[in-house]
Amino acid sequence: MPNMQQLDVNGLLINYIGLGDFLKNKEASGRIQDIADIQEIKKDIDSQQKEKENKTRANYPLKHSLSTITLHLI
């Protein structure tokens, strides 16, 4: 299986398909519930990415204070 992923849990090898293949399989089924699952999974992924971006921005130090930036503009 070319797109198989494998996880080792205390010596027990667990085979599974990756997220991309999982979503393709759900889409190919055409079932209403699978289509709803895809939408929900994509919302979760978007939410996680936004959360990660917000954490990155919050940890990014400002190089200049607002007053320094204002002085440069005047």
Secondary structure, DSSP 8 states (H G I E B T S, - for coil): -TTEEEEEETTEEEEEE-HHHHHHHHHHH--HHHHHHHHHHHHHHHHHHHHHHHHHHHTS--SS-HHHHHHHH-
